[in-house]
Amino acid sequence: MRERIESKHVTKEIKSRMPVIPVEIVKERGCTFCPYYLGNYEKQPRCMMKTCAWDDENERFHPVLRGLIPFYKEKMEKAEEKFLAMKKIQCHLDKHFVC
C-alpha cells in the first residue's frame, strides 16, 4: 500500500465528489479499517481510491484528489512566505543581541 492521505486533509468540496461505497461493501470488506477510507460525508461512506484496493493491486487514487494539489500548493507558498519573514526577524535579532 502507498502512503495515505489523511481524511482530515481532504477538503469538503473534494469529499463530496469522492466515490460512495455501498453499505453492504463497507460491512463485507471492513472498509472502515482500510487506510484509504475517507469516512462518512453527507451521511454516505466515501473512498479515496478509483477502484477498491481489495480488487485492484495497482491502487490508483481517485482523480478528484488532484484538486487538492493547487489548494495545498497555495497553503505551502503562504507558509513559506511567513517562514522567511520570521527567519529575517530572527537574523536581525541575532545580529543585535549577541550573547
N, C-alpha and C positions, 0 to 999 in steps of 0.2 A: 504494500500500500504506500502511496505517496504521502508527503506531508499534508496535513489537513488545514483547512481554513476554519477557524472557529466561528460558530454561528453568530456570536456577538459582533463579529467584524463584517457581517453581511448586512447591507442597508435594507430597510423595509421595502423600498421600491424593488430591489433585486429579489428579495424573498418572495414578494407577491407574484413574481414571474417564474419562479422555480417550479419544477415538476411536482405535482401532488402524488403522494404514494397512497394507493388504496389501503384502507384499514386492514383488510384481510392479509395483504402482503406484509404490512408492518407487524402483525401478530405472528404470521408464519415464519418470517425471516429474522425477527428480532431487530428491526431497523433502528430502534432507539439505542442500541448498543453499537451501531455502526459509526465510525468516525466521520462519515460523510452525511450523516443525518442532520438536517438543518433545524429540526424542531417543528413545532406547530406554528403556523402563521395563518391568520384568518380561519382558525379552527380546523385546519387541514394539515396533516403531516407532509413535510417537504423534504426533498433530497437535493444534494449538490451535484449529483452525477448525471451524465447524459443518459446512461443506462445503468442499471443496478450493478454494483461491484460484485454482487453474488453471481451474476450472469456473465459479466464481461471482465476478462483478465486484463484488458488494456486500461481500464479505469480512466475514462475521459470525463473531466469536469464539464458540467453543462455550460454551453457557450454564453448564457446570460451572465455568468460570473465575470466575464470580461468587462462588464460595465463597472466593476469595482476598480479597474486599473486607473482611469482618469481621476476618480474620486480620491484614491489613496495617493496618487502622484501629487495632486494638488495639496493634500494634507502634509505630505512629506516636504514639499517645497516651502510651505509656510513654516514648518517646524525647523527646517534648515536655516531659514532667514532669522528666526528667533534665536536659534543656537549661535549663529555667527554674531548677532548683536550682543548677546550675553558674553561671548568669548572676547569681543572687543572691549567691553566694560572691564572684564576680568584682567585683561592685559594692561589697561590703563591703571587699574588699582595696583597691580603687581609692580609697575614701574614707580609709582609714587609712594608706596608703603612697603619698602623693602625691610624685612625684619632682620 
